[in-house]
């Protein structure tokens, strides 16, 4: 055997190039994170903390989040298409 310890087919191959779509400020601003907030028995304390945080940062977060499901905040909720679910 030679000094080459790699066998046939084990040569190091360059990784394929990855192309990302052009992200502009406008396209990033239009993409809001779709969130759902779920509260079960005995975990309302985290819900209250979240509501208090919303009182302080609502207008900042409104630009970034689309709240699709939160029974404590709205009557009509949607489950489909959530990016993040807080339980």
HTML snippet that shows the backbone in 3Dmol.js (N, CA, C, O; Angstrom):
<script src="https://3Dmol.org/build/3Dmol-min.js"></script>
<div id="view" style="width:600px;height:400px;position:relative"></div>
<script>
const pdb = `
ATOM      1  N   UNK A   1       0.827  -1.168   0.000  1.00  0.00           N
ATOM      2  CA  UNK A   1       0.000   0.000   0.000  1.00  0.00           C
ATOM      3  C   UNK A   1       0.871   1.231   0.000  1.00  0.00           C
ATOM      4  O   UNK A   1       1.996   1.231   0.502  1.00  0.00           O
ATOM      5  N   UNK A   2       0.316   2.287  -0.582  1.00  0.00           N
ATOM      6  CA  UNK A   2       1.056   3.534  -0.635  1.00  0.00           C
ATOM      7  C   UNK A   2       0.847   4.353   0.628  1.00  0.00           C
ATOM      8  O   UNK A   2       0.200   3.913   1.578  1.00  0.00           O
ATOM      9  N   UNK A   3       1.401   5.531   0.614  1.00  0.00           N
ATOM     10  CA  UNK A   3       1.283   6.397   1.785  1.00  0.00           C
ATOM     11  C   UNK A   3      -0.088   7.073   1.873  1.00  0.00           C
ATOM     12  O   UNK A   3      -0.434   7.664   2.896  1.00  0.00           O
ATOM     13  N   UNK A   4      -0.862   6.979   0.787  1.00  0.00           N
ATOM     14  CA  UNK A   4      -2.197   7.578   0.794  1.00  0.00           C
ATOM     15  C   UNK A   4      -3.156   6.658   1.522  1.00  0.00           C
ATOM     16  O   UNK A   4      -3.407   5.545   1.059  1.00  0.00           O
ATOM     17  N   UNK A   5      -3.711   7.104   2.678  1.00  0.00           N
ATOM     18  CA  UNK A   5      -4.586   6.244   3.471  1.00  0.00           C
ATOM     19  C   UNK A   5      -6.030   6.295   3.008  1.00  0.00           C
ATOM     20  O   UNK A   5      -6.841   5.473   3.436  1.00  0.00           O
ATOM     21  N   UNK A   6      -6.370   7.237   2.145  1.00  0.00           N
ATOM     22  CA  UNK A   6      -7.754   7.304   1.682  1.00  0.00           C
ATOM     23  C   UNK A   6      -7.936   6.378   0.497  1.00  0.00           C
ATOM     24  O   UNK A   6      -7.084   6.288  -0.387  1.00  0.00           O
ATOM     25  N   UNK A   7      -9.056   5.697   0.502  1.00  0.00           N
ATOM     26  CA  UNK A   7      -9.354   4.761  -0.574  1.00  0.00           C
ATOM     27  C   UNK A   7     -10.052   5.462  -1.714  1.00  0.00           C
ATOM     28  O   UNK A   7     -10.274   6.672  -1.671  1.00  0.00           O
ATOM     29  N   UNK A   8     -10.396   4.700  -2.732  1.00  0.00           N
ATOM     30  CA  UNK A   8     -11.096   5.291  -3.865  1.00  0.00           C
ATOM     31  C   UNK A   8     -12.467   5.831  -3.446  1.00  0.00           C
ATOM     32  O   UNK A   8     -13.188   5.199  -2.674  1.00  0.00           O
ATOM     33  N   UNK A   9     -12.800   6.977  -3.954  1.00  0.00           N
ATOM     34  CA  UNK A   9     -14.109   7.558  -3.655  1.00  0.00           C
ATOM     35  C   UNK A   9     -14.144   8.344  -2.353  1.00  0.00           C
ATOM     36  O   UNK A   9     -15.202   8.848  -1.975  1.00  0.00           O
ATOM     37  N   UNK A  10     -13.025   8.460  -1.663  1.00  0.00           N
ATOM     38  CA  UNK A  10     -13.020   9.199  -0.401  1.00  0.00           C
ATOM     39  C   UNK A  10     -12.295  10.532  -0.519  1.00  0.00           C
ATOM     40  O   UNK A  10     -11.919  11.132   0.488  1.00  0.00           O
ATOM     41  N   UNK A  11     -12.104  10.981  -1.718  1.00  0.00           N
ATOM     42  CA  UNK A  11     -11.415  12.254  -1.912  1.00  0.00           C
ATOM     43  C   UNK A  11     -12.280  13.389  -1.358  1.00  0.00           C
ATOM     44  O   UNK A  11     -13.508  13.321  -1.406  1.00  0.00           O
ATOM     45  N   UNK A  12     -11.650  14.401  -0.850  1.00  0.00           N
ATOM     46  CA  UNK A  12     -12.374  15.545  -0.309  1.00  0.00           C
ATOM     47  C   UNK A  12     -12.920  16.351  -1.470  1.00  0.00           C
ATOM     48  O   UNK A  12     -12.191  16.765  -2.371  1.00  0.00           O
ATOM     49  N   UNK A  13     -14.217  16.559  -1.417  1.00  0.00           N
ATOM     50  CA  UNK A  13     -14.889  17.309  -2.470  1.00  0.00           C
ATOM     51  C   UNK A  13     -15.289  18.676  -1.928  1.00  0.00           C
ATOM     52  O   UNK A  13     -15.667  18.797  -0.763  1.00  0.00           O
ATOM     53  N   UNK A  14     -15.208  19.692  -2.760  1.00  0.00           N
ATOM     54  CA  UNK A  14     -15.650  21.007  -2.289  1.00  0.00           C
ATOM     55  C   UNK A  14     -17.158  21.004  -2.057  1.00  0.00           C
ATOM     56  O   UNK A  14     -17.907  20.346  -2.779  1.00  0.00           O
ATOM     57  N   UNK A  15     -17.591  21.747  -1.044  1.00  0.00           N
ATOM     58  CA  UNK A  15     -19.022  21.819  -0.767  1.00  0.00           C
ATOM     59  C   UNK A  15     -19.714  22.608  -1.872  1.00  0.00           C
ATOM     60  O   UNK A  15     -19.121  23.516  -2.456  1.00  0.00           O
ATOM     61  N   UNK A  16     -20.964  22.264  -2.159  1.00  0.00           N
ATOM     62  CA  UNK A  16     -21.686  22.975  -3.215  1.00  0.00           C
ATOM     63  C   UNK A  16     -21.935  24.418  -2.796  1.00  0.00           C
ATOM     64  O   UNK A  16     -22.066  24.722  -1.610  1.00  0.00           O
ATOM     65  N   UNK A  17     -21.997  25.289  -3.776  1.00  0.00           N
ATOM     66  CA  UNK A  17     -22.267  26.691  -3.499  1.00  0.00           C
ATOM     67  C   UNK A  17     -23.742  26.856  -3.146  1.00  0.00           C
ATOM     68  O   UNK A  17     -24.614  26.236  -3.755  1.00  0.00           O
ATOM     69  N   UNK A  18     -24.000  27.693  -2.165  1.00  0.00           N
ATOM     70  CA  UNK A  18     -25.367  27.968  -1.742  1.00  0.00           C
ATOM     71  C   UNK A  18     -25.666  29.413  -2.089  1.00  0.00           C
ATOM     72  O   UNK A  18     -24.918  30.322  -1.727  1.00  0.00           O
ATOM     73  N   UNK A  19     -26.755  29.609  -2.784  1.00  0.00           N
ATOM     74  CA  UNK A  19     -27.162  30.945  -3.172  1.00  0.00           C
ATOM     75  C   UNK A  19     -28.405  31.339  -2.383  1.00  0.00           C
ATOM     76  O   UNK A  19     -29.388  30.599  -2.349  1.00  0.00           O
ATOM     77  N   UNK A  20     -28.356  32.493  -1.758  1.00  0.00           N
ATOM     78  CA  UNK A  20     -29.484  32.989  -0.992  1.00  0.00           C
ATOM     79  C   UNK A  20     -30.192  34.073  -1.798  1.00  0.00           C
ATOM     80  O   UNK A  20     -29.544  34.851  -2.498  1.00  0.00           O
ATOM     81  N   UNK A  21     -31.512  34.126  -1.702  1.00  0.00           N
ATOM     82  CA  UNK A  21     -32.215  35.181  -2.428  1.00  0.00           C
ATOM     83  C   UNK A  21     -31.828  36.538  -1.863  1.00  0.00           C
ATOM     84  O   UNK A  21     -31.470  36.661  -0.692  1.00  0.00           O
ATOM     85  N   UNK A  22     -31.903  37.529  -2.692  1.00  0.00           N
ATOM     86  CA  UNK A  22     -31.563  38.884  -2.282  1.00  0.00           C
ATOM     87  C   UNK A  22     -32.561  39.356  -1.236  1.00  0.00           C
ATOM     88  O   UNK A  22     -33.763  39.416  -1.497  1.00  0.00           O
ATOM     89  N   UNK A  23     -32.061  39.689  -0.056  1.00  0.00           N
ATOM     90  CA  UNK A  23     -32.923  40.150   1.027  1.00  0.00           C
ATOM     91  C   UNK A  23     -32.770  41.665   1.149  1.00  0.00           C
ATOM     92  O   UNK A  23     -31.686  42.164   1.450  1.00  0.00           O
ATOM     93  N   UNK A  24     -33.833  42.369   0.919  1.00  0.00           N
ATOM     94  CA  UNK A  24     -33.805  43.815   1.068  1.00  0.00           C
ATOM     95  C   UNK A  24     -34.480  44.188   2.380  1.00  0.00           C
ATOM     96  O   UNK A  24     -35.144  43.356   2.999  1.00  0.00           O
ATOM     97  N   UNK A  25     -34.314  45.413   2.798  1.00  0.00           N
ATOM     98  CA  UNK A  25     -34.967  45.868   4.021  1.00  0.00           C
ATOM     99  C   UNK A  25     -36.475  45.730   3.910  1.00  0.00           C
ATOM    100  O   UNK A  25     -37.152  45.410   4.887  1.00  0.00           O
ATOM    101  N   UNK A  26     -36.990  45.969   2.730  1.00  0.00           N
ATOM    102  CA  UNK A  26     -38.435  45.883   2.525  1.00  0.00           C
ATOM    103  C   UNK A  26     -38.918  44.443   2.677  1.00  0.00           C
ATOM    104  O   UNK A  26     -39.946  44.214   3.315  1.00  0.00           O
ATOM    105  N   UNK A  27     -38.203  43.459   2.106  1.00  0.00           N
ATOM    106  CA  UNK A  27     -38.657  42.074   2.193  1.00  0.00           C
ATOM    107  C   UNK A  27     -38.525  41.544   3.616  1.00  0.00           C
ATOM    108  O   UNK A  27     -39.340  40.726   4.043  1.00  0.00           O
ATOM    109  N   UNK A  28     -37.523  41.991   4.349  1.00  0.00           N
ATOM    110  CA  UNK A  28     -37.375  41.571   5.739  1.00  0.00           C
ATOM    111  C   UNK A  28     -38.491  42.176   6.577  1.00  0.00           C
ATOM    112  O   UNK A  28     -39.042  41.509   7.452  1.00  0.00           O
ATOM    113  N   UNK A  29     -38.827  43.432   6.316  1.00  0.00           N
ATOM    114  CA  UNK A  29     -39.869  44.103   7.082  1.00  0.00           C
ATOM    115  C   UNK A  29     -41.232  43.471   6.843  1.00  0.00           C
ATOM    116  O   UNK A  29     -42.073  43.457   7.741  1.00  0.00           O
ATOM    117  N   UNK A  30     -41.458  42.951   5.648  1.00  0.00           N
ATOM    118  CA  UNK A  30     -42.746  42.349   5.339  1.00  0.00           C
ATOM    119  C   UNK A  30     -42.900  40.967   5.956  1.00  0.00           C
ATOM    120  O   UNK A  30     -44.027  40.502   6.127  1.00  0.00           O
ATOM    121  N   UNK A  31     -41.817  40.303   6.290  1.00  0.00           N
ATOM    122  CA  UNK A  31     -41.864  38.957   6.842  1.00  0.00           C
ATOM    123  C   UNK A  31     -41.944  39.046   8.364  1.00  0.00           C
ATOM    124  O   UNK A  31     -40.929  39.225   9.037  1.00  0.00           O
ATOM    125  N   UNK A  32     -43.148  38.922   8.893  1.00  0.00           N
ATOM    126  CA  UNK A  32     -43.331  38.931  10.339  1.00  0.00           C
ATOM    127  C   UNK A  32     -43.310  37.498  10.851  1.00  0.00           C
ATOM    128  O   UNK A  32     -43.727  36.575  10.151  1.00  0.00           O
ATOM    129  N   UNK A  33     -42.831  37.319  12.049  1.00  0.00           N
ATOM    130  CA  UNK A  33     -42.820  36.020  12.701  1.00  0.00           C
ATOM    131  C   UNK A  33     -44.233  35.721  13.185  1.00  0.00           C
ATOM    132  O   UNK A  33     -44.799  36.488  13.963  1.00  0.00           O
ATOM    133  N   UNK A  34     -44.803  34.617  12.731  1.00  0.00           N
ATOM    134  CA  UNK A  34     -46.171  34.235  13.093  1.00  0.00           C
ATOM    135  C   UNK A  34     -46.115  33.404  14.369  1.00  0.00           C
ATOM    136  O   UNK A  34     -45.556  32.308  14.385  1.00  0.00           O
ATOM    137  N   UNK A  35     -46.703  33.942  15.441  1.00  0.00           N
ATOM    138  CA  UNK A  35     -46.593  33.295  16.748  1.00  0.00           C
ATOM    139  C   UNK A  35     -47.954  32.920  17.301  1.00  0.00           C
ATOM    140  O   UNK A  35     -48.981  33.507  16.959  1.00  0.00           O
ATOM    141  N   UNK A  36     -47.922  31.918  18.168  1.00  0.00           N
ATOM    142  CA  UNK A  36     -49.092  31.508  18.924  1.00  0.00           C
ATOM    143  C   UNK A  36     -48.712  31.384  20.385  1.00  0.00           C
ATOM    144  O   UNK A  36     -47.622  30.916  20.714  1.00  0.00           O
ATOM    145  N   UNK A  37     -49.615  31.806  21.264  1.00  0.00           N
ATOM    146  CA  UNK A  37     -49.373  31.735  22.706  1.00  0.00           C
ATOM    147  C   UNK A  37     -50.439  30.824  23.294  1.00  0.00           C
ATOM    148  O   UNK A  37     -51.634  31.087  23.164  1.00  0.00           O
ATOM    149  N   UNK A  38     -49.998  29.750  23.943  1.00  0.00           N
ATOM    150  CA  UNK A  38     -50.912  28.752  24.481  1.00  0.00           C
ATOM    151  C   UNK A  38     -50.746  28.673  25.990  1.00  0.00           C
ATOM    152  O   UNK A  38     -49.635  28.526  26.498  1.00  0.00           O
ATOM    153  N   UNK A  39     -51.855  28.770  26.695  1.00  0.00           N
ATOM    154  CA  UNK A  39     -51.845  28.727  28.148  1.00  0.00           C
ATOM    155  C   UNK A  39     -52.669  27.527  28.606  1.00  0.00           C
ATOM    156  O   UNK A  39     -53.801  27.329  28.165  1.00  0.00           O
ATOM    157  N   UNK A  40     -52.088  26.739  29.489  1.00  0.00           N
ATOM    158  CA  UNK A  40     -52.782  25.587  30.051  1.00  0.00           C
ATOM    159  C   UNK A  40     -52.988  25.805  31.542  1.00  0.00           C
ATOM    160  O   UNK A  40     -52.567  26.830  32.078  1.00  0.00           O
ATOM    161  N   UNK A  41     -53.613  24.884  32.204  1.00  0.00           N
ATOM    162  CA  UNK A  41     -53.878  24.998  33.627  1.00  0.00           C
ATOM    163  C   UNK A  41     -52.583  25.211  34.402  1.00  0.00           C
ATOM    164  O   UNK A  41     -51.586  24.529  34.168  1.00  0.00           O
ATOM    165  N   UNK A  42     -52.612  26.151  35.313  1.00  0.00           N
ATOM    166  CA  UNK A  42     -51.510  26.457  36.235  1.00  0.00           C
ATOM    167  C   UNK A  42     -50.288  27.080  35.565  1.00  0.00           C
ATOM    168  O   UNK A  42     -49.201  27.031  36.142  1.00  0.00           O
ATOM    169  N   UNK A  43     -50.414  27.654  34.391  1.00  0.00           N
ATOM    170  CA  UNK A  43     -49.260  28.329  33.793  1.00  0.00           C
ATOM    171  C   UNK A  43     -49.616  29.754  33.371  1.00  0.00           C
ATOM    172  O   UNK A  43     -48.992  30.323  32.474  1.00  0.00           O
ATOM    173  N   UNK A  44     -50.610  30.312  34.020  1.00  0.00           N
ATOM    174  CA  UNK A  44     -51.029  31.660  33.658  1.00  0.00           C
ATOM    175  C   UNK A  44     -50.015  32.717  34.072  1.00  0.00           C
ATOM    176  O   UNK A  44     -50.057  33.839  33.566  1.00  0.00           O
ATOM    177  N   UNK A  45     -49.098  32.379  34.989  1.00  0.00           N
ATOM    178  CA  UNK A  45     -48.104  33.367  35.400  1.00  0.00           C
ATOM    179  C   UNK A  45     -47.235  33.809  34.228  1.00  0.00           C
ATOM    180  O   UNK A  45     -46.926  34.995  34.112  1.00  0.00           O
ATOM    181  N   UNK A  46     -46.834  32.887  33.360  1.00  0.00           N
ATOM    182  CA  UNK A  46     -46.032  33.272  32.190  1.00  0.00           C
ATOM    183  C   UNK A  46     -46.858  34.104  31.215  1.00  0.00           C
ATOM    184  O   UNK A  46     -46.323  34.983  30.539  1.00  0.00           O
ATOM    185  N   UNK A  47     -48.145  33.833  31.139  1.00  0.00           N
ATOM    186  CA  UNK A  47     -49.025  34.618  30.284  1.00  0.00           C
ATOM    187  C   UNK A  47     -49.130  36.048  30.806  1.00  0.00           C
ATOM    188  O   UNK A  47     -49.120  36.996  30.021  1.00  0.00           O
ATOM    189  N   UNK A  48     -49.230  36.207  32.098  1.00  0.00           N
ATOM    190  CA  UNK A  48     -49.305  37.545  32.680  1.00  0.00           C
ATOM    191  C   UNK A  48     -48.002  38.321  32.464  1.00  0.00           C
ATOM    192  O   UNK A  48     -48.028  39.522  32.195  1.00  0.00           O
ATOM    193  N   UNK A  49     -46.892  37.647  32.581  1.00  0.00           N
ATOM    194  CA  UNK A  49     -45.599  38.293  32.331  1.00  0.00           C
ATOM    195  C   UNK A  49     -45.511  38.731  30.871  1.00  0.00           C
ATOM    196  O   UNK A  49     -45.049  39.833  30.575  1.00  0.00           O
ATOM    197  N   UNK A  50     -45.956  37.866  29.961  1.00  0.00           N
ATOM    198  CA  UNK A  50     -45.947  38.197  28.536  1.00  0.00           C
ATOM    199  C   UNK A  50     -46.831  39.413  28.242  1.00  0.00           C
ATOM    200  O   UNK A  50     -46.452  40.285  27.459  1.00  0.00           O
ATOM    201  N   UNK A  51     -48.005  39.469  28.869  1.00  0.00           N
ATOM    202  CA  UNK A  51     -48.905  40.608  28.663  1.00  0.00           C
ATOM    203  C   UNK A  51     -48.264  41.887  29.196  1.00  0.00           C
ATOM    204  O   UNK A  51     -48.377  42.939  28.567  1.00  0.00           O
ATOM    205  N   UNK A  52     -47.605  41.813  30.330  1.00  0.00           N
ATOM    206  CA  UNK A  52     -46.916  42.987  30.870  1.00  0.00           C
ATOM    207  C   UNK A  52     -45.776  43.429  29.945  1.00  0.00           C
ATOM    208  O   UNK A  52     -45.545  44.626  29.770  1.00  0.00           O
ATOM    209  N   UNK A  53     -45.077  42.475  29.363  1.00  0.00           N
ATOM    210  CA  UNK A  53     -44.037  42.815  28.390  1.00  0.00           C
ATOM    211  C   UNK A  53     -44.648  43.471  27.155  1.00  0.00           C
ATOM    212  O   UNK A  53     -44.070  44.395  26.581  1.00  0.00           O
ATOM    213  N   UNK A  54     -45.812  42.989  26.757  1.00  0.00           N
ATOM    214  CA  UNK A  54     -46.503  43.596  25.617  1.00  0.00           C
ATOM    215  C   UNK A  54     -46.901  45.038  25.936  1.00  0.00           C
ATOM    216  O   UNK A  54     -46.860  45.898  25.057  1.00  0.00           O
ATOM    217  N   UNK A  55     -47.286  45.307  27.184  1.00  0.00           N
ATOM    218  CA  UNK A  55     -47.624  46.676  27.577  1.00  0.00           C
ATOM    219  C   UNK A  55     -46.447  47.614  27.365  1.00  0.00           C
ATOM    220  O   UNK A  55     -46.640  48.777  27.011  1.00  0.00           O
ATOM    221  N   UNK A  56     -45.244  47.129  27.574  1.00  0.00           N
ATOM    222  CA  UNK A  56     -44.061  47.967  27.459  1.00  0.00           C
ATOM    223  C   UNK A  56     -43.517  48.032  26.034  1.00  0.00           C
ATOM    224  O   UNK A  56     -42.969  49.063  25.644  1.00  0.00           O
ATOM    225  N   UNK A  57     -43.649  46.965  25.247  1.00  0.00           N
ATOM    226  CA  UNK A  57     -42.973  46.891  23.947  1.00  0.00           C
ATOM    227  C   UNK A  57     -43.914  46.618  22.768  1.00  0.00           C
ATOM    228  O   UNK A  57     -43.466  46.189  21.705  1.00  0.00           O
ATOM    229  N   UNK A  58     -45.192  46.861  22.948  1.00  0.00           N
ATOM    230  CA  UNK A  58     -46.171  46.500  21.917  1.00  0.00           C
ATOM    231  C   UNK A  58     -45.850  47.099  20.557  1.00  0.00           C
ATOM    232  O   UNK A  58     -45.869  46.381  19.557  1.00  0.00           O
ATOM    233  N   UNK A  59     -45.558  48.379  20.490  1.00  0.00           N
ATOM    234  CA  UNK A  59     -45.369  49.032  19.195  1.00  0.00           C
ATOM    235  C   UNK A  59     -44.080  48.580  18.507  1.00  0.00           C
ATOM    236  O   UNK A  59     -44.009  48.597  17.278  1.00  0.00           O
ATOM    237  N   UNK A  60     -43.072  48.182  19.263  1.00  0.00           N
ATOM    238  CA  UNK A  60     -41.859  47.605  18.671  1.00  0.00           C
ATOM    239  C   UNK A  60     -42.155  46.223  18.102  1.00  0.00           C
ATOM    240  O   UNK A  60     -41.769  45.901  16.979  1.00  0.00           O
ATOM    241  N   UNK A  61     -42.847  45.412  18.900  1.00  0.00           N
ATOM    242  CA  UNK A  61     -43.109  44.028  18.506  1.00  0.00           C
ATOM    243  C   UNK A  61     -44.173  43.919  17.427  1.00  0.00           C
ATOM    244  O   UNK A  61     -44.191  42.949  16.669  1.00  0.00           O
ATOM    245  N   UNK A  62     -45.054  44.900  17.351  1.00  0.00           N
ATOM    246  CA  UNK A  62     -46.113  44.874  16.343  1.00  0.00           C
ATOM    247  C   UNK A  62     -45.521  44.840  14.934  1.00  0.00           C
ATOM    248  O   UNK A  62     -46.098  44.243  14.025  1.00  0.00           O
ATOM    249  N   UNK A  63     -44.372  45.481  14.763  1.00  0.00           N
ATOM    250  CA  UNK A  63     -43.696  45.496  13.462  1.00  0.00           C
ATOM    251  C   UNK A  63     -43.049  44.157  13.134  1.00  0.00           C
ATOM    252  O   UNK A  63     -42.810  43.854  11.965  1.00  0.00           O
ATOM    253  N   UNK A  64     -42.764  43.349  14.161  1.00  0.00           N
ATOM    254  CA  UNK A  64     -42.015  42.111  13.975  1.00  0.00           C
ATOM    255  C   UNK A  64     -42.852  40.847  14.103  1.00  0.00           C
ATOM    256  O   UNK A  64     -42.500  39.812  13.538  1.00  0.00           O
ATOM    257  N   UNK A  65     -43.957  40.920  14.839  1.00  0.00           N
ATOM    258  CA  UNK A  65     -44.750  39.729  15.142  1.00  0.00           C
ATOM    259  C   UNK A  65     -46.153  39.824  14.583  1.00  0.00           C
ATOM    260  O   UNK A  65     -46.764  40.892  14.553  1.00  0.00           O
ATOM    261  N   UNK A  66     -46.643  38.687  14.145  1.00  0.00           N
ATOM    262  CA  UNK A  66     -48.066  38.545  13.817  1.00  0.00           C
ATOM    263  C   UNK A  66     -48.606  37.512  14.795  1.00  0.00           C
ATOM    264  O   UNK A  66     -48.310  36.322  14.684  1.00  0.00           O
ATOM    265  N   UNK A  67     -49.390  37.969  15.740  1.00  0.00           N
ATOM    266  CA  UNK A  67     -49.931  37.062  16.756  1.00  0.00           C
ATOM    267  C   UNK A  67     -51.165  36.396  16.172  1.00  0.00           C
ATOM    268  O   UNK A  67     -52.215  37.023  16.025  1.00  0.00           O
ATOM    269  N   UNK A  68     -51.026  35.121  15.841  1.00  0.00           N
ATOM    270  CA  UNK A  68     -52.128  34.395  15.205  1.00  0.00           C
ATOM    271  C   UNK A  68     -53.004  33.674  16.206  1.00  0.00           C
ATOM    272  O   UNK A  68     -54.192  33.475  15.956  1.00  0.00           O
ATOM    273  N   UNK A  69     -52.441  33.281  17.333  1.00  0.00           N
ATOM    274  CA  UNK A  69     -53.228  32.566  18.327  1.00  0.00           C
ATOM    275  C   UNK A  69     -52.826  33.032  19.716  1.00  0.00           C
ATOM    276  O   UNK A  69     -51.687  32.832  20.140  1.00  0.00           O
ATOM    277  N   UNK A  70     -53.756  33.649  20.417  1.00  0.00           N
ATOM    278  CA  UNK A  70     -53.565  34.051  21.812  1.00  0.00           C
ATOM    279  C   UNK A  70     -54.949  34.313  22.388  1.00  0.00           C
ATOM    280  O   UNK A  70     -55.499  35.402  22.227  1.00  0.00           O
ATOM    281  N   UNK A  71     -55.498  33.330  23.049  1.00  0.00           N
ATOM    282  CA  UNK A  71     -56.873  33.443  23.554  1.00  0.00           C
ATOM    283  C   UNK A  71     -57.031  34.564  24.570  1.00  0.00           C
ATOM    284  O   UNK A  71     -58.121  35.116  24.722  1.00  0.00           O
ATOM    285  N   UNK A  72     -55.961  34.900  25.262  1.00  0.00           N
ATOM    286  CA  UNK A  72     -56.046  35.972  26.256  1.00  0.00           C
ATOM    287  C   UNK A  72     -56.105  37.352  25.601  1.00  0.00           C
ATOM    288  O   UNK A  72     -56.457  38.326  26.266  1.00  0.00           O
ATOM    289  N   UNK A  73     -55.772  37.455  24.324  1.00  0.00           N
ATOM    290  CA  UNK A  73     -55.730  38.752  23.643  1.00  0.00           C
ATOM    291  C   UNK A  73     -56.813  38.940  22.592  1.00  0.00           C
ATOM    292  O   UNK A  73     -57.237  40.067  22.336  1.00  0.00           O
ATOM    293  N   UNK A  74     -57.260  37.858  21.984  1.00  0.00           N
ATOM    294  CA  UNK A  74     -58.180  38.016  20.857  1.00  0.00           C
ATOM    295  C   UNK A  74     -59.184  36.871  20.806  1.00  0.00           C
ATOM    296  O   UNK A  74     -58.937  35.777  21.313  1.00  0.00           O
ATOM    297  N   UNK A  75     -60.301  37.150  20.192  1.00  0.00           N
ATOM    298  CA  UNK A  75     -61.389  36.169  20.124  1.00  0.00           C
ATOM    299  C   UNK A  75     -61.211  35.191  18.961  1.00  0.00           C
ATOM    300  O   UNK A  75     -61.494  34.002  19.103  1.00  0.00           O
ATOM    301  N   UNK A  76     -60.748  35.684  17.821  1.00  0.00           N
ATOM    302  CA  UNK A  76     -60.580  34.846  16.632  1.00  0.00           C
ATOM    303  C   UNK A  76     -59.103  34.458  16.500  1.00  0.00           C
ATOM    304  O   UNK A  76     -58.239  35.320  16.340  1.00  0.00           O
ATOM    305  N   UNK A  77     -58.831  33.168  16.570  1.00  0.00           N
ATOM    306  CA  UNK A  77     -57.461  32.661  16.530  1.00  0.00           C
ATOM    307  C   UNK A  77     -57.287  31.692  15.373  1.00  0.00           C
ATOM    308  O   UNK A  77     -58.232  31.028  14.947  1.00  0.00           O
ATOM    309  N   UNK A  78     -56.048  31.626  14.870  1.00  0.00           N
ATOM    310  CA  UNK A  78     -55.711  30.697  13.786  1.00  0.00           C
ATOM    311  C   UNK A  78     -54.518  29.847  14.220  1.00  0.00           C
ATOM    312  O   UNK A  78     -53.555  30.362  14.788  1.00  0.00           O
ATOM    313  N   UNK A  79     -54.585  28.571  13.954  1.00  0.00           N
ATOM    314  CA  UNK A  79     -53.500  27.660  14.298  1.00  0.00           C
ATOM    315  C   UNK A  79     -52.553  27.392  13.135  1.00  0.00           C
ATOM    316  O   UNK A  79     -51.397  27.028  13.349  1.00  0.00           O
ATOM    317  N   UNK A  80     -53.018  27.562  11.945  1.00  0.00           N
ATOM    318  CA  UNK A  80     -52.202  27.213  10.776  1.00  0.00           C
ATOM    319  C   UNK A  80     -51.104  28.228  10.506  1.00  0.00           C
ATOM    320  O   UNK A  80     -51.288  29.430  10.696  1.00  0.00           O
ATOM    321  N   UNK A  81     -49.967  27.727  10.063  1.00  0.00           N
ATOM    322  CA  UNK A  81     -48.896  28.587   9.603  1.00  0.00           C
ATOM    323  C   UNK A  81     -48.089  29.251  10.686  1.00  0.00           C
ATOM    324  O   UNK A  81     -47.447  30.269  10.428  1.00  0.00           O
ATOM    325  N   UNK A  82     -48.097  28.710  11.901  1.00  0.00           N
ATOM    326  CA  UNK A  82     -47.310  29.309  12.973  1.00  0.00           C
ATOM    327  C   UNK A  82     -45.822  29.039  12.757  1.00  0.00           C
ATOM    328  O   UNK A  82     -45.437  27.937  12.368  1.00  0.00           O
ATOM    329  N   UNK A  83     -45.003  30.033  13.006  1.00  0.00           N
ATOM    330  CA  UNK A  83     -43.555  29.850  13.004  1.00  0.00           C
ATOM    331  C   UNK A  83     -43.073  29.421  14.384  1.00  0.00           C
ATOM    332  O   UNK A  83     -42.164  28.599  14.501  1.00  0.00           O
ATOM    333  N   UNK A  84     -43.686  29.983  15.437  1.00  0.00           N
ATOM    334  CA  UNK A  84     -43.303  29.686  16.811  1.00  0.00           C
ATOM    335  C   UNK A  84     -44.546  29.524  17.652  1.00  0.00           C
ATOM    336  O   UNK A  84     -45.487  30.310  17.536  1.00  0.00           O
ATOM    337  N   UNK A  85     -44.559  28.506  18.504  1.00  0.00           N
ATOM    338  CA  UNK A  85     -45.649  28.315  19.465  1.00  0.00           C
ATOM    339  C   UNK A  85     -45.071  28.352  20.869  1.00  0.00           C
ATOM    340  O   UNK A  85     -44.230  27.527  21.227  1.00  0.00           O
ATOM    341  N   UNK A  86     -45.521  29.304  21.650  1.00  0.00           N
ATOM    342  CA  UNK A  86     -45.101  29.398  23.052  1.00  0.00           C
ATOM    343  C   UNK A  86     -46.101  28.641  23.890  1.00  0.00           C
ATOM    344  O   UNK A  86     -47.296  28.934  23.858  1.00  0.00           O
ATOM    345  N   UNK A  87     -45.620  27.670  24.638  1.00  0.00           N
ATOM    346  CA  UNK A  87     -46.501  26.843  25.471  1.00  0.00           C
ATOM    347  C   UNK A  87     -46.082  27.007  26.917  1.00  0.00           C
ATOM    348  O   UNK A  87     -46.682  26.404  27.806  1.00  0.00           O
TER     349      UNK A  87
END
`;
const viewer = $3Dmol.createViewer("view");
viewer.addModel(pdb, "pdb");
viewer.setStyle({}, {cartoon: {color: "spectrum"}});
viewer.zoomTo();
viewer.render();
</script>
